Amino acid sequence: AGVLSYRRRPIEVVLDGERRVLEDLTLATVANGRFFGSGMEIAPHADPSDGLLAFVAVQSIGAWGFLRHEAALRRGEHL
């Protein structure tokens, strides 16, 4: 029910020293490994040994789009 009632809001982030406003955001995460939650491969290029964090933003897909693309998100095929 939470996914269906979620309302997207813009967020402001600083990435590599550059300030950005991300509009129409459905999901954002910072990861040091490839997987989170119940095995969702949200950051397939993240490497815990490189000392960097991966930022992944999913924009403009909404709740139904998120549900429709959830399998690709789980397999890391969204990037």
All heavy atoms as a GROMACS GRO file, in nm:
protein
  608
    1ALA      N    1   0.082  -0.120   0.000
    1ALA     CA    2   0.000   0.000   0.000
    1ALA      C    3   0.086   0.126   0.000
    1ALA      O    4   0.049   0.225  -0.056
    1ALA     CB    5  -0.093  -0.001   0.119
    2GLY      N    6   0.204   0.121   0.064
    2GLY     CA    7   0.291   0.238   0.070
    2GLY      C    8   0.339   0.282  -0.066
    2GLY      O    9   0.348   0.401  -0.096
    3VAL      N   10   0.372   0.187  -0.153
    3VAL     CA   11   0.418   0.221  -0.288
    3VAL      C   12   0.308   0.293  -0.365
    3VAL      O   13   0.333   0.389  -0.437
    3VAL     CB   14   0.463   0.093  -0.363
    3VAL    CG1   15   0.482   0.119  -0.512
    3VAL    CG2   16   0.591   0.038  -0.302
    4LEU      N   17   0.185   0.249  -0.350
    4LEU     CA   18   0.076   0.307  -0.426
    4LEU      C   19   0.037   0.446  -0.378
    4LEU      O   20  -0.016   0.526  -0.454
    4LEU     CB   21  -0.046   0.214  -0.424
    4LEU     CG   22  -0.022   0.077  -0.486
    4LEU    CD1   23  -0.148  -0.007  -0.476
    4LEU    CD2   24   0.023   0.089  -0.630
    5SER      N   25   0.062   0.478  -0.251
    5SER     CA   26   0.025   0.610  -0.200
    5SER      C   27   0.142   0.708  -0.198
    5SER      O   28   0.125   0.824  -0.162
    5SER     CB   29  -0.032   0.596  -0.058
    5SER     OG   30   0.067   0.547   0.030
    6TYR      N   31   0.260   0.665  -0.240
    6TYR     CA   32   0.379   0.750  -0.236
    6TYR      C   33   0.366   0.868  -0.333
    6TYR      O   34   0.322   0.852  -0.446
    6TYR     CB   35   0.503   0.668  -0.273
    6TYR     CG   36   0.629   0.751  -0.279
    6TYR    CD1   37   0.688   0.798  -0.163
    6TYR    CD2   38   0.686   0.784  -0.400
    6TYR    CE1   39   0.802   0.875  -0.167
    6TYR    CE2   40   0.800   0.862  -0.406
    6TYR     CZ   41   0.858   0.906  -0.289
    6TYR     OH   42   0.970   0.984  -0.293
    7ARG      N   43   0.403   0.985  -0.287
    7ARG     CA   44   0.402   1.107  -0.370
    7ARG      C   45   0.547   1.151  -0.390
    7ARG      O   46   0.620   1.175  -0.294
    7ARG     CB   47   0.323   1.219  -0.302
    7ARG     CG   48   0.178   1.184  -0.279
    7ARG     CD   49   0.104   1.171  -0.413
    7ARG     NE   50  -0.032   1.129  -0.393
    7ARG     CZ   51  -0.079   1.010  -0.430
    7ARG    NH1   52  -0.002   0.921  -0.485
    7ARG    NH2   53  -0.204   0.978  -0.409
    8ARG      N   54   0.587   1.161  -0.515
    8ARG     CA   55   0.725   1.200  -0.546
    8ARG      C   56   0.750   1.345  -0.510
    8ARG      O   57   0.665   1.431  -0.524
    8ARG     CB   58   0.752   1.177  -0.695
    8ARG     CG   59   0.746   1.030  -0.731
    8ARG     CD   60   0.755   1.014  -0.879
    8ARG     NE   61   0.637   1.076  -0.941
    8ARG     CZ   62   0.571   1.024  -1.041
    8ARG    NH1   63   0.610   0.914  -1.094
    8ARG    NH2   64   0.466   1.085  -1.090
    9ARG      N   65   0.872   1.370  -0.463
    9ARG     CA   66   0.915   1.505  -0.426
    9ARG      C   67   1.056   1.526  -0.477
    9ARG      O   68   1.135   1.431  -0.483
    9ARG     CB   69   0.913   1.522  -0.274
    9ARG     CG   70   0.776   1.514  -0.216
    9ARG     CD   71   0.781   1.536  -0.065
    9ARG     NE   72   0.647   1.537  -0.010
    9ARG     CZ   73   0.583   1.431   0.032
    9ARG    NH1   74   0.640   1.314   0.028
    9ARG    NH2   75   0.461   1.441   0.081
   10PRO      N   76   1.092   1.648  -0.510
   10PRO     CA   77   1.230   1.674  -0.551
   10PRO      C   78   1.323   1.666  -0.430
   10PRO      O   79   1.282   1.694  -0.318
   10PRO     CB   80   1.226   1.816  -0.608
   10PRO     CG   81   1.106   1.879  -0.546
   10PRO     CD   82   1.008   1.768  -0.518
   11ILE      N   83   1.447   1.626  -0.454
   11ILE     CA   84   1.548   1.628  -0.349
   11ILE      C   85   1.671   1.700  -0.402
   11ILE      O   86   1.693   1.706  -0.524
   11ILE     CB   87   1.586   1.487  -0.298
   11ILE    CG1   88   1.657   1.407  -0.406
   11ILE    CG2   89   1.467   1.413  -0.242
   11ILE    CD1   90   1.728   1.284  -0.353
   12GLU      N   91   1.749   1.752  -0.312
   12GLU     CA   92   1.874   1.818  -0.348
   12GLU      C   93   1.988   1.732  -0.295
   12GLU      O   94   1.989   1.693  -0.178
   12GLU     CB   95   1.880   1.956  -0.286
   12GLU     CG   96   1.999   2.036  -0.327
   12GLU     CD   97   1.995   2.177  -0.271
   12GLU    OE1   98   1.887   2.240  -0.274
   12GLU    OE2   99   2.100   2.223  -0.223
   13VAL      N  100   2.083   1.700  -0.383
   13VAL     CA  101   2.198   1.619  -0.345
   13VAL      C  102   2.326   1.687  -0.394
   13VAL      O  103   2.322   1.768  -0.486
   13VAL     CB  104   2.190   1.476  -0.404
   13VAL    CG1  105   2.072   1.399  -0.348
   13VAL    CG2  106   2.184   1.479  -0.555
   14VAL      N  107   2.436   1.653  -0.332
   14VAL     CA  108   2.567   1.698  -0.379
   14VAL      C  109   2.644   1.572  -0.415
   14VAL      O  110   2.671   1.486  -0.329
   14VAL     CB  111   2.642   1.779  -0.271
   14VAL    CG1  112   2.779   1.818  -0.322
   14VAL    CG2  113   2.561   1.902  -0.232
   15LEU      N  114   2.677   1.559  -0.543
   15LEU     CA  115   2.749   1.442  -0.594
   15LEU      C  116   2.879   1.488  -0.657
   15LEU      O  117   2.878   1.572  -0.748
   15LEU     CB  118   2.665   1.368  -0.699
   15LEU     CG  119   2.530   1.316  -0.652
   15LEU    CD1  120   2.447   1.268  -0.770
   15LEU    CD2  121   2.548   1.206  -0.551
   16ASP      N  122   2.989   1.436  -0.608
   16ASP     CA  123   3.120   1.475  -0.659
   16ASP      C  124   3.138   1.626  -0.658
   16ASP      O  125   3.193   1.685  -0.750
   16ASP     CB  126   3.143   1.420  -0.800
   16ASP     CG  127   3.143   1.268  -0.804
   16ASP    OD1  128   3.189   1.207  -0.705
   16ASP    OD2  129   3.097   1.211  -0.904
   17GLY      N  130   3.086   1.692  -0.552
   17GLY     CA  131   3.100   1.836  -0.535
   17GLY      C  132   3.002   1.920  -0.614
   17GLY      O  133   3.004   2.042  -0.605
   18GLU      N  134   2.916   1.858  -0.691
   18GLU     CA  135   2.818   1.931  -0.772
   18GLU      C  136   2.678   1.918  -0.711
   18GLU      O  137   2.629   1.807  -0.689
   18GLU     CB  138   2.816   1.875  -0.914
   18GLU     CG  139   2.722   1.947  -1.006
   18GLU     CD  140   2.721   1.888  -1.147
   18GLU    OE1  141   2.823   1.830  -1.188
   18GLU    OE2  142   2.617   1.898  -1.213
   19ARG      N  143   2.615   2.032  -0.686
   19ARG     CA  144   2.480   2.033  -0.629
   19ARG      C  145   2.379   2.010  -0.741
   19ARG      O  146   2.384   2.074  -0.844
   19ARG     CB  147   2.454   2.168  -0.562
   19ARG     CG  148   2.323   2.176  -0.488
   19ARG     CD  149   2.309   2.309  -0.415
   19ARG     NE  150   2.422   2.332  -0.325
   19ARG     CZ  151   2.425   2.298  -0.197
   19ARG    NH1  152   2.321   2.240  -0.143
   19ARG    NH2  153   2.530   2.323  -0.123
   20ARG      N  154   2.288   1.917  -0.716
   20ARG     CA  155   2.185   1.884  -0.816
   20ARG      C  156   2.049   1.873  -0.748
   20ARG      O  157   2.040   1.826  -0.635
   20ARG     CB  158   2.215   1.750  -0.883
   20ARG     CG  159   2.347   1.744  -0.953
   20ARG     CD  160   2.369   1.608  -1.011
   20ARG     NE  161   2.508   1.593  -1.052
   20ARG     CZ  162   2.555   1.488  -1.112
   20ARG    NH1  163   2.477   1.386  -1.138
   20ARG    NH2  164   2.682   1.482  -1.146
   21VAL      N  165   1.947   1.911  -0.819
   21VAL     CA  166   1.810   1.889  -0.774
   21VAL      C  167   1.751   1.782  -0.864
   21VAL      O  168   1.752   1.795  -0.987
   21VAL     CB  169   1.726   2.019  -0.781
   21VAL    CG1  170   1.580   1.989  -0.746
   21VAL    CG2  171   1.783   2.124  -0.689
   22LEU      N  172   1.704   1.675  -0.804
   22LEU     CA  173   1.642   1.566  -0.878
   22LEU      C  174   1.492   1.577  -0.863
   22LEU      O  175   1.438   1.568  -0.753
   22LEU     CB  176   1.693   1.432  -0.827
   22LEU     CG  177   1.845   1.413  -0.831
   22LEU    CD1  178   1.883   1.280  -0.767
   22LEU    CD2  179   1.896   1.420  -0.973
   23GLU      N  180   1.425   1.597  -0.974
   23GLU     CA  181   1.280   1.613  -0.976
   23GLU      C  182   1.214   1.478  -0.999
   23GLU      O  183   1.274   1.386  -1.053
   23GLU     CB  184   1.240   1.708  -1.089
   23GLU     CG  185   1.303   1.844  -1.082
   23GLU     CD  186   1.238   1.935  -0.979
   23GLU    OE1  187   1.127   1.905  -0.933
   23GLU    OE2  188   1.302   2.037  -0.945
   24ASP      N  189   1.090   1.468  -0.961
   24ASP     CA  190   1.007   1.353  -0.995
   24ASP      C  191   1.074   1.221  -0.955
   24ASP      O  192   1.081   1.126  -1.031
   24ASP     CB  193   0.976   1.356  -1.145
   24ASP     CG  194   0.854   1.273  -1.180
   24ASP    OD1  195   0.772   1.244  -1.090
   24ASP    OD2  196   0.841   1.234  -1.297
   25LEU      N  197   1.128   1.218  -0.835
   25LEU     CA  198   1.206   1.106  -0.787
   25LEU      C  199   1.117   0.997  -0.730
   25LEU      O  200   1.030   1.022  -0.646
   25LEU     CB  201   1.303   1.156  -0.679
   25LEU     CG  202   1.415   1.065  -0.639
   25LEU    CD1  203   1.508   1.041  -0.756
   25LEU    CD2  204   1.491   1.125  -0.524
   26THR      N  205   1.137   0.875  -0.776
   26THR     CA  206   1.064   0.761  -0.724
   26THR      C  207   1.143   0.688  -0.616
   26THR      O  208   1.089   0.644  -0.516
   26THR     CB  209   1.029   0.663  -0.838
   26THR    OG1  210   0.952   0.733  -0.936
   26THR    CG2  211   0.949   0.544  -0.788
   27LEU      N  212   1.275   0.675  -0.636
   27LEU     CA  213   1.359   0.604  -0.540
   27LEU      C  214   1.501   0.660  -0.549
   27LEU      O  215   1.548   0.691  -0.658
   27LEU     CB  216   1.362   0.455  -0.576
   27LEU     CG  217   1.455   0.366  -0.494
   27LEU    CD1  218   1.380   0.244  -0.446
   27LEU    CD2  219   1.575   0.325  -0.575
   28ALA      N  220   1.566   0.673  -0.435
   28ALA     CA  221   1.707   0.710  -0.431
   28ALA      C  222   1.775   0.630  -0.321
   28ALA      O  223   1.716   0.607  -0.216
   28ALA     CB  224   1.724   0.860  -0.404
   29THR      N  225   1.896   0.586  -0.348
   29THR     CA  226   1.971   0.511  -0.248
   29THR      C  227   2.120   0.536  -0.264
   29THR      O  228   2.167   0.567  -0.373
   29THR     CB  229   1.941   0.360  -0.255
   29THR    OG1  230   1.998   0.295  -0.143
   29THR    CG2  231   1.992   0.298  -0.382
   30VAL      N  232   2.191   0.521  -0.155
   30VAL     CA  233   2.336   0.525  -0.154
   30VAL      C  234   2.381   0.387  -0.108
   30VAL      O  235   2.332   0.336  -0.006
   30VAL     CB  236   2.389   0.634  -0.059
   30VAL    CG1  237   2.541   0.631  -0.052
   30VAL    CG2  238   2.340   0.770  -0.103
   31ALA      N  239   2.471   0.325  -0.183
   31ALA     CA  240   2.509   0.188  -0.152
   31ALA      C  241   2.660   0.169  -0.163
   31ALA      O  242   2.724   0.231  -0.246
   31ALA     CB  243   2.439   0.092  -0.248
   32ASN      N  244   2.714   0.081  -0.080
   32ASN     CA  245   2.854   0.044  -0.096
   32ASN      C  246   2.866  -0.100  -0.146
   32ASN      O  247   2.974  -0.150  -0.169
   32ASN     CB  248   2.934   0.062   0.034
   32ASN     CG  249   2.892  -0.034   0.142
   32ASN    OD1  250   2.785  -0.092   0.136
   32ASN    ND2  251   2.976  -0.051   0.242
   33GLY      N  252   2.754  -0.164  -0.164
   33GLY     CA  253   2.749  -0.300  -0.220
   33GLY      C  254   2.639  -0.308  -0.324
   33GLY      O  255   2.558  -0.217  -0.339
   34ARG      N  256   2.637  -0.416  -0.397
   34ARG     CA  257   2.543  -0.431  -0.509
   34ARG      C  258   2.399  -0.454  -0.465
   34ARG      O  259   2.306  -0.412  -0.534
   34ARG     CB  260   2.587  -0.548  -0.595
   34ARG     CG  261   2.719  -0.522  -0.663
   34ARG     CD  262   2.778  -0.643  -0.734
   34ARG     NE  263   2.678  -0.724  -0.800
   34ARG     CZ  264   2.697  -0.851  -0.831
   34ARG    NH1  265   2.809  -0.912  -0.800
   34ARG    NH2  266   2.603  -0.919  -0.893
   35PHE      N  267   2.379  -0.522  -0.353
   35PHE     CA  268   2.245  -0.568  -0.314
   35PHE      C  269   2.194  -0.498  -0.189
   35PHE      O  270   2.271  -0.456  -0.104
   35PHE     CB  271   2.248  -0.718  -0.286
   35PHE     CG  272   2.288  -0.801  -0.404
   35PHE    CD1  273   2.419  -0.835  -0.423
   35PHE    CD2  274   2.192  -0.843  -0.495
   35PHE    CE1  275   2.458  -0.913  -0.532
   35PHE    CE2  276   2.228  -0.919  -0.605
   35PHE     CZ  277   2.362  -0.954  -0.623
   36PHE      N  278   2.061  -0.488  -0.179
   36PHE     CA  279   1.999  -0.449  -0.053
   36PHE      C  280   1.862  -0.512  -0.043
   36PHE      O  281   1.814  -0.576  -0.138
   36PHE     CB  282   1.996  -0.298  -0.032
   36PHE     CG  283   1.896  -0.216  -0.108
   36PHE    CD1  284   1.787  -0.270  -0.174
   36PHE    CD2  285   1.909  -0.079  -0.111
   36PHE    CE1  286   1.696  -0.191  -0.240
   36PHE    CE2  287   1.819   0.002  -0.178
   36PHE     CZ  288   1.713  -0.054  -0.243
   37GLY      N  289   1.799  -0.497   0.074
   37GLY     CA  290   1.665  -0.553   0.095
   37GLY      C  291   1.666  -0.704   0.082
   37GLY      O  292   1.752  -0.772   0.135
   38SER      N  293   1.572  -0.753   0.008
   38SER     CA  294   1.557  -0.899  -0.008
   38SER      C  295   1.628  -0.948  -0.134
   38SER      O  296   1.576  -1.030  -0.207
   38SER     CB  297   1.409  -0.934  -0.012
   38SER     OG  298   1.347  -0.867  -0.122
   39GLY      N  299   1.747  -0.896  -0.157
   39GLY     CA  300   1.825  -0.941  -0.272
   39GLY      C  301   1.814  -0.852  -0.394
   39GLY      O  302   1.854  -0.893  -0.503
   40MET      N  303   1.759  -0.733  -0.380
   40MET     CA  304   1.746  -0.643  -0.494
   40MET      C  305   1.885  -0.591  -0.532
   40MET      O  306   1.955  -0.534  -0.450
   40MET     CB  307   1.654  -0.525  -0.461
   40MET     CG  308   1.631  -0.433  -0.578
   40MET     SD  309   1.514  -0.301  -0.541
   40MET     CE  310   1.361  -0.392  -0.537
   41GLU      N  311   1.925  -0.612  -0.656
   41GLU     CA  312   2.057  -0.569  -0.703
   41GLU      C  313   2.046  -0.424  -0.753
   41GLU      O  314   2.049  -0.395  -0.871
   41GLU     CB  315   2.109  -0.661  -0.814
   41GLU     CG  316   2.253  -0.637  -0.847
   41GLU     CD  317   2.309  -0.738  -0.946
   41GLU    OE1  318   2.234  -0.826  -0.993
   41GLU    OE2  319   2.428  -0.728  -0.976
   42ILE      N  320   2.034  -0.334  -0.658
   42ILE     CA  321   2.006  -0.194  -0.688
   42ILE      C  322   2.126  -0.121  -0.746
   42ILE      O  323   2.112  -0.029  -0.825
   42ILE     CB  324   1.950  -0.122  -0.563
   42ILE    CG1  325   1.889   0.012  -0.600
   42ILE    CG2  326   2.058  -0.105  -0.457
   42ILE    CD1  327   1.761   0.002  -0.678
   43ALA      N  328   2.247  -0.160  -0.707
   43ALA     CA  329   2.369  -0.090  -0.752
   43ALA      C  330   2.466  -0.193  -0.808
   43ALA      O  331   2.567  -0.227  -0.746
   43ALA     CB  332   2.432  -0.013  -0.637
   44PRO      N  333   2.439  -0.247  -0.929
   44PRO     CA  334   2.518  -0.358  -0.981
   44PRO      C  335   2.666  -0.327  -1.000
   44PRO      O  336   2.748  -0.419  -1.003
   44PRO     CB  337   2.451  -0.391  -1.114
   44PRO     CG  338   2.366  -0.275  -1.147
   44PRO     CD  339   2.332  -0.207  -1.020
   45HIS      N  340   2.704  -0.201  -1.010
   45HIS     CA  341   2.845  -0.166  -1.030
   45HIS      C  342   2.916  -0.128  -0.900
   45HIS      O  343   3.035  -0.097  -0.902
   45HIS     CB  344   2.858  -0.053  -1.131
   45HIS     CG  345   2.793  -0.085  -1.262
   45HIS    ND1  346   2.835  -0.189  -1.341
   45HIS    CD2  347   2.688  -0.030  -1.327
   45HIS    CE1  348   2.759  -0.196  -1.449
   45HIS    NE2  349   2.668  -0.100  -1.442
   46ALA      N  350   2.844  -0.129  -0.788
   46ALA     CA  351   2.905  -0.093  -0.660
   46ALA      C  352   3.005  -0.200  -0.618
   46ALA      O  353   2.983  -0.319  -0.636
   46ALA     CB  354   2.798  -0.076  -0.553
   47ASP      N  355   3.116  -0.153  -0.561
   47ASP     CA  356   3.222  -0.243  -0.517
   47ASP      C  357   3.263  -0.204  -0.375
   47ASP      O  358   3.322  -0.097  -0.356
   47ASP     CB  359   3.340  -0.232  -0.612
   47ASP     CG  360   3.457  -0.320  -0.574
   47ASP    OD1  361   3.453  -0.388  -0.468
   47ASP    OD2  362   3.555  -0.321  -0.650
   48PRO      N  363   3.234  -0.286  -0.275
   48PRO     CA  364   3.265  -0.249  -0.137
   48PRO      C  365   3.414  -0.230  -0.111
   48PRO      O  366   3.452  -0.167  -0.013
   48PRO     CB  367   3.209  -0.363  -0.053
   48PRO     CG  368   3.160  -0.466  -0.145
   48PRO     CD  369   3.167  -0.414  -0.285
   49SER      N  370   3.500  -0.278  -0.199
   49SER     CA  371   3.644  -0.266  -0.176
   49SER      C  372   3.706  -0.141  -0.240
   49SER      O  373   3.824  -0.115  -0.219
   49SER     CB  374   3.717  -0.390  -0.229
   49SER     OG  375   3.708  -0.397  -0.370
   50ASP      N  376   3.627  -0.061  -0.314
   50ASP     CA  377   3.687   0.054  -0.382
   50ASP      C  378   3.683   0.183  -0.299
   50ASP      O  379   3.736   0.286  -0.341
   50ASP     CB  380   3.624   0.078  -0.520
   50ASP     CG  381   3.478   0.120  -0.516
   50ASP    OD1  382   3.424   0.146  -0.406
   50ASP    OD2  383   3.416   0.126  -0.624
   51GLY      N  384   3.619   0.179  -0.182
   51GLY     CA  385   3.614   0.298  -0.097
   51GLY      C  386   3.517   0.404  -0.142
   51GLY      O  387   3.515   0.514  -0.087
   52LEU      N  388   3.436   0.375  -0.242
   52LEU     CA  389   3.338   0.471  -0.295
   52LEU      C  390   3.196   0.427  -0.263
   52LEU      O  391   3.170   0.309  -0.241
   52LEU     CB  392   3.354   0.483  -0.447
   52LEU     CG  393   3.491   0.527  -0.498
   52LEU    CD1  394   3.496   0.517  -0.650
   52LEU    CD2  395   3.522   0.669  -0.452
   53LEU      N  396   3.105   0.523  -0.265
   53LEU     CA  397   2.963   0.493  -0.251
   53LEU      C  398   2.896   0.512  -0.386
   53LEU      O  399   2.931   0.603  -0.461
   53LEU     CB  400   2.898   0.585  -0.148
   53LEU     CG  401   2.947   0.567  -0.004
   53LEU    CD1  402   2.888   0.677   0.084
   53LEU    CD2  403   2.911   0.430   0.048
   54ALA      N  404   2.801   0.428  -0.416
   54ALA     CA  405   2.724   0.440  -0.540
   54ALA      C  406   2.592   0.509  -0.508
   54ALA      O  407   2.526   0.475  -0.409
   54ALA     CB  408   2.698   0.303  -0.601
   55PHE      N  409   2.553   0.606  -0.591
   55PHE     CA  410   2.424   0.673  -0.576
   55PHE      C  411   2.338   0.631  -0.693
   55PHE      O  412   2.378   0.642  -0.809
   55PHE     CB  413   2.442   0.825  -0.577
   55PHE     CG  414   2.312   0.900  -0.568
   55PHE    CD1  415   2.245   0.908  -0.448
   55PHE    CD2  416   2.257   0.959  -0.680
   55PHE    CE1  417   2.125   0.976  -0.438
   55PHE    CE2  418   2.137   1.027  -0.672
   55PHE     CZ  419   2.071   1.035  -0.550
   56VAL      N  420   2.221   0.578  -0.662
   56VAL     CA  421   2.127   0.534  -0.765
   56VAL      C  422   1.996   0.609  -0.746
   56VAL      O  423   1.940   0.610  -0.636
   56VAL     CB  424   2.102   0.381  -0.757
   56VAL    CG1  425   2.000   0.336  -0.861
   56VAL    CG2  426   2.232   0.304  -0.772
   57ALA      N  427   1.949   0.673  -0.853
   57ALA     CA  428   1.822   0.745  -0.850
   57ALA      C  429   1.732   0.690  -0.960
   57ALA      O  430   1.777   0.673  -1.074
   57ALA     CB  431   1.844   0.894  -0.871
   58VAL      N  432   1.610   0.661  -0.925
   58VAL     CA  433   1.510   0.616  -1.022
   58VAL      C  434   1.408   0.728  -1.033
   58VAL      O  435   1.342   0.762  -0.935
   58VAL     CB  436   1.443   0.484  -0.977
   58VAL    CG1  437   1.336   0.442  -1.076
   58VAL    CG2  438   1.548   0.374  -0.960
   59GLN      N  439   1.400   0.788  -1.150
   59GLN     CA  440   1.314   0.903  -1.171
   59GLN      C  441   1.201   0.873  -1.268
   59GLN      O  442   1.215   0.790  -1.358
   59GLN     CB  443   1.396   1.022  -1.225
   59GLN     CG  444   1.495   1.076  -1.126
   59GLN     CD  445   1.573   1.192  -1.184
   59GLN    OE1  446   1.669   1.171  -1.253
   59GLN    NE2  447   1.528   1.312  -1.155
   60SER      N  448   1.092   0.943  -1.250
   60SER     CA  449   0.981   0.952  -1.346
   60SER      C  450   0.915   0.819  -1.381
   60SER      O  451   0.867   0.804  -1.493
   60SER     CB  452   1.030   1.018  -1.476
   60SER     OG  453   1.084   1.144  -1.448
   61ILE      N  454   0.912   0.723  -1.289
   61ILE     CA  455   0.839   0.601  -1.323
   61ILE      C  456   0.715   0.583  -1.237
   61ILE      O  457   0.628   0.507  -1.274
   61ILE     CB  458   0.928   0.475  -1.318
   61ILE    CG1  459   0.977   0.444  -1.179
   61ILE    CG2  460   1.042   0.484  -1.417
   61ILE    CD1  461   1.042   0.308  -1.165
   62GLY      N  462   0.705   0.649  -1.123
   62GLY     CA  463   0.586   0.640  -1.039
   62GLY      C  464   0.570   0.502  -0.978
   62GLY      O  465   0.648   0.411  -1.000
   63ALA      N  466   0.464   0.488  -0.901
   63ALA     CA  467   0.439   0.364  -0.827
   63ALA      C  468   0.413   0.246  -0.921
   63ALA      O  469   0.470   0.138  -0.905
   63ALA     CB  470   0.322   0.382  -0.732
   64TRP      N  471   0.327   0.266  -1.020
   64TRP     CA  472   0.295   0.156  -1.112
   64TRP      C  473   0.416   0.119  -1.195
   64TRP      O  474   0.442   0.002  -1.221
   64TRP     CB  475   0.176   0.191  -1.199
   64TRP     CG  476   0.049   0.198  -1.121
   64TRP    CD1  477  -0.026   0.309  -1.096
   64TRP    CD2  478  -0.018   0.091  -1.053
   64TRP    NE1  479  -0.134   0.277  -1.017
   64TRP    CE2  480  -0.132   0.145  -0.990
   64TRP    CE3  481   0.008  -0.044  -1.039
   64TRP    CZ2  482  -0.218   0.067  -0.914
   64TRP    CZ3  483  -0.079  -0.122  -0.964
   64TRP    CH2  484  -0.191  -0.066  -0.903
   65GLY      N  485   0.494   0.217  -1.238
   65GLY     CA  486   0.616   0.190  -1.312
   65GLY      C  487   0.717   0.114  -1.228
   65GLY      O  488   0.784   0.022  -1.276
   66PHE      N  489   0.728   0.151  -1.101
   66PHE     CA  490   0.818   0.080  -1.010
   66PHE      C  491   0.777  -0.066  -1.000
   66PHE      O  492   0.861  -0.156  -1.011
   66PHE     CB  493   0.818   0.146  -0.872
   66PHE     CG  494   0.912   0.079  -0.776
   66PHE    CD1  495   1.046   0.112  -0.775
   66PHE    CD2  496   0.866  -0.015  -0.686
   66PHE    CE1  497   1.134   0.050  -0.686
   66PHE    CE2  498   0.952  -0.077  -0.597
   66PHE     CZ  499   1.086  -0.044  -0.598
   67LEU      N  500   0.648  -0.090  -0.982
   67LEU     CA  501   0.600  -0.228  -0.972
   67LEU      C  502   0.621  -0.303  -1.104
   67LEU      O  503   0.659  -0.420  -1.104
   67LEU     CB  504   0.452  -0.230  -0.933
   67LEU     CG  505   0.423  -0.180  -0.790
   67LEU    CD1  506   0.273  -0.169  -0.768
   67LEU    CD2  507   0.488  -0.270  -0.686
   68ARG      N  508   0.601  -0.234  -1.217
   68ARG     CA  509   0.617  -0.296  -1.348
   68ARG      C  510   0.764  -0.333  -1.374
   68ARG      O  511   0.793  -0.433  -1.439
   68ARG     CB  512   0.564  -0.202  -1.456
   68ARG     CG  513   0.560  -0.263  -1.594
   68ARG     CD  514   0.487  -0.177  -1.697
   68ARG     NE  515   0.536  -0.040  -1.704
   68ARG     CZ  516   0.468   0.069  -1.661
   68ARG    NH1  517   0.348   0.055  -1.609
   68ARG    NH2  518   0.518   0.189  -1.673
   69HIS      N  519   0.858  -0.253  -1.324
   69HIS     CA  520   1.001  -0.274  -1.349
   69HIS      C  521   1.074  -0.339  -1.231
   69HIS      O  522   1.197  -0.348  -1.235
   69HIS     CB  523   1.068  -0.142  -1.385
   69HIS     CG  524   1.013  -0.079  -1.508
   69HIS    ND1  525   1.031  -0.134  -1.633
   69HIS    CD2  526   0.939   0.032  -1.527
   69HIS    CE1  527   0.972  -0.059  -1.723
   69HIS    NE2  528   0.915   0.042  -1.661
   70GLU      N  529   1.001  -0.382  -1.132
   70GLU     CA  530   1.065  -0.436  -1.012
   70GLU      C  531   1.155  -0.556  -1.044
   70GLU      O  532   1.264  -0.569  -0.987
   70GLU     CB  533   0.960  -0.477  -0.908
   70GLU     CG  534   1.023  -0.528  -0.782
   70GLU     CD  535   0.922  -0.570  -0.678
   70GLU    OE1  536   0.802  -0.576  -0.706
   70GLU    OE2  537   0.965  -0.598  -0.565
   71ALA      N  538   1.116  -0.642  -1.135
   71ALA     CA  539   1.198  -0.758  -1.169
   71ALA      C  540   1.333  -0.715  -1.226
   71ALA      O  541   1.437  -0.770  -1.190
   71ALA     CB  542   1.125  -0.849  -1.267
   72ALA      N  543   1.334  -0.614  -1.313
   72ALA     CA  544   1.460  -0.564  -1.369
   72ALA      C  545   1.545  -0.500  -1.260
   72ALA      O  546   1.668  -0.516  -1.258
   72ALA     CB  547   1.433  -0.463  -1.480
   73LEU      N  548   1.481  -0.430  -1.166
   73LEU     CA  549   1.554  -0.371  -1.054
   73LEU      C  550   1.618  -0.482  -0.969
   73LEU      O  551   1.733  -0.470  -0.926
   73LEU     CB  552   1.461  -0.287  -0.965
   73LEU     CG  553   1.419  -0.152  -1.022
   73LEU    CD1  554   1.301  -0.097  -0.942
   73LEU    CD2  555   1.535  -0.056  -1.018
   74ARG      N  556   1.545  -0.588  -0.946
   74ARG     CA  557   1.597  -0.698  -0.865
   74ARG      C  558   1.718  -0.764  -0.930
   74ARG      O  559   1.810  -0.809  -0.864
   74ARG     CB  560   1.490  -0.804  -0.840
   74ARG     CG  561   1.386  -0.758  -0.744
   74ARG     CD  562   1.299  -0.873  -0.696
   74ARG     NE  563   1.216  -0.826  -0.589
   74ARG     CZ  564   1.257  -0.808  -0.465
   74ARG    NH1  565   1.379  -0.834  -0.432
   74ARG    NH2  566   1.175  -0.763  -0.374
   75ARG      N  567   1.716  -0.771  -1.064
   75ARG     CA  568   1.826  -0.837  -1.136
   75ARG      C  569   1.941  -0.743  -1.172
   75ARG      O  570   2.039  -0.784  -1.231
   75ARG     CB  571   1.773  -0.900  -1.265
   75ARG     CG  572   1.678  -1.016  -1.243
   75ARG     CD  573   1.642  -1.084  -1.373
   75ARG     NE  574   1.585  -0.993  -1.472
   75ARG     CZ  575   1.455  -0.973  -1.492
   75ARG    NH1  576   1.367  -1.037  -1.417
   75ARG    NH2  577   1.413  -0.889  -1.584
   76GLY      N  578   1.928  -0.613  -1.140
   76GLY     CA  579   2.032  -0.518  -1.171
   76GLY      C  580   2.035  -0.478  -1.316
   76GLY      O  581   2.138  -0.432  -1.367
   77GLU      N  582   1.923  -0.491  -1.387
   77GLU     CA  583   1.917  -0.460  -1.530
   77GLU      C  584   1.863  -0.320  -1.559
   77GLU      O  585   1.830  -0.290  -1.672
   77GLU     CB  586   1.830  -0.564  -1.600
   77GLU     CG  587   1.887  -0.705  -1.592
   77GLU     CD  588   1.793  -0.811  -1.645
   77GLU    OE1  589   1.678  -0.779  -1.682
   77GLU    OE2  590   1.835  -0.928  -1.648
   78HIS      N  591   1.855  -0.236  -1.459
   78HIS     CA  592   1.798  -0.103  -1.475
   78HIS      C  593   1.902   0.002  -1.512
   78HIS      O  594   1.867   0.114  -1.546
   78HIS     CB  595   1.725  -0.062  -1.347
   78HIS     CG  596   1.813  -0.067  -1.227
   78HIS    ND1  597   1.854  -0.187  -1.172
   78HIS    CD2  598   1.871   0.030  -1.153
   78HIS    CE1  599   1.930  -0.162  -1.069
   78HIS    NE2  600   1.944  -0.032  -1.055
   79LEU      N  601   2.028  -0.030  -1.507
   79LEU     CA  602   2.133   0.066  -1.540
   79LEU      C  603   2.195   0.035  -1.674
   79LEU      O  604   2.203  -0.073  -1.718
   79LEU     CB  605   2.242   0.068  -1.433
   79LEU     CG  606   2.196   0.104  -1.293
   79LEU    CD1  607   2.312   0.095  -1.196
   79LEU    CD2  608   2.140   0.243  -1.290
   0.00000   0.00000   0.00000
